């Protein structure tokens, strides 16, 4: 009887764990295994043939100019966007450290961008960036400056997308760093003030070092999210002009869903996965490193 | 002298705050502004900061063209995906928090959940498309509800697991001694204790699902099945001159979730912000 009860108790936990486990494996583990497998084949949905080609997909893709361009663009976007967001987010958290009337309303407004759909945001910025009717070029013309092709100039387009990302996600960095600041006991600041430390000194020598893990954490989350950049490219530039805003995700999308070269799309996915793994390991090491 | 400096500092501070709030609000204001303009005024190279002849024509036009259908698609998909994730996450997190599975399955699964969180979803899209196609989930709302679990399930598991892990076991043990079945304990003891956390997690998952774009774009083709973000993307691509209508849809897609900004702000400290994306 006791044993039967025990078995019943155990099976209950297996039963409630199984659905989530199965769904997760079905949606992630199986597709990932498929990518690794397919990346060694010339496999196209159009001709519906599958030929083993070894590492050929990888060696070809890595030598292609478009892929190299996508990789560089992704890295530039990731680096510039995530660092700027964290720096601005930290600055905002310092600004909002003080009490003032309307602080609560202001904070709520500040987090609007991260709640609104990326597509809505892109639609609005699309009107801002518009060459003829956009507000940016209107201001430039008013100051007698030459209008800029915000989304059509090869040198500018990627940075225009970065600006949208900064507008959308700086609030996220702000939110987490502000939470981190809130957990610092007030005595620490009081003690520093009694010891005669000035505002700037307190920020640099006390607050920032305490917030180090929070800042690293946000930087990691933003790096990993910006690395997958797709929606904004899709909505704002479609990868152009002249591939100036191609990214890794967009490359995979084109290979897979425009040309139906599943083998090549899989190989590009595997390369991207290695990139993500590298980034994640780098951050995990620096996050763990500080605890020792 | 000292007071003057203090007043000056205060003024600079207030101006900075106003500047920040303005940067956030201008694009949102611009959406409202443009949505109330006539098509002719929208394409005026000298942008007007208030609609000269405010009109609701854009709103009427988008509703006439069947936006309610897309809106209800978005609601159905986001609510169902959230419900499914919350139920799956609550059940599995409880098992993970209270039971030790063999082969370090607890830890392996939790790490895997984090790995999924950092994957670029496009990587999964190609193989999933093939599978979904085979089992008839492409071009259905059901397929989207399943695909959205890629975002909402790992997120919900991670947060709800955090709650359950900190929950004292005493109540559950007492109820068990009184003869309650494990299911009974789960439903009438544990669930009420983490209710507020589950509600907040649902809201975050709902926002994720409501805004999801990639799978909604790739897995659904029929116009009558599209969700709002994809409708917006199509507008940007196809009818580039209909800015007023586009902004009307944008506003319509944003308002239902902006209601939740209060919850998002309040729950920041509880590890929710881990990932809104």
Interface residues (C-beta under 8 A of the other chain):
Chain A: X9 X10 X12 X13 X14 X16 X17 X19 X20 X21 X23 X24 X27 X28 X29 X30 X31 X32 X34 X35 X38 X92 X95 X96 X98 X100 X106 X107 X108 X109 X110 X111 X112 X113 X114 X115 X116 X117 X118 X119 X120 X121 X122 X123 X124 X125 X126 X127 X128 X132 X133 X135 X138 X167 X171 X172 X175 X176 X178 X179 X182 X183 X221 X224 X225 X227 X228 X230 X231 X234 X235 X238 X248 X249 X252 X253 X256 X257 X262 X265 X266 X269 X272 X273 X276 X280
Chain B: X13 X14 X16 X17 X20 X21 X23 X24 X25 X27 X28 X30 X31 X34 X42 X43 X44 X45 X46 X47 X88 X89 X91 X92 X94 X95 X96 X98 X99 X101 X109 X112 X113 X116 X118 X119 X120 X121 X122 X123 X124 X125 X126 X127 X128 X129 X130 X131 X146 X147 X149 X150 X153 X154 X157 X182 X183 X186 X207 X210 X211 X213 X214 X217 X218 X228 X229 X230 X232 X233 X235 X236 X237 X243 X246 X247 X250 X251 X253 X254 X257 X258 X260 X261 X262 X264 X265 X268 X269 X273 X274 X275 X276 X277
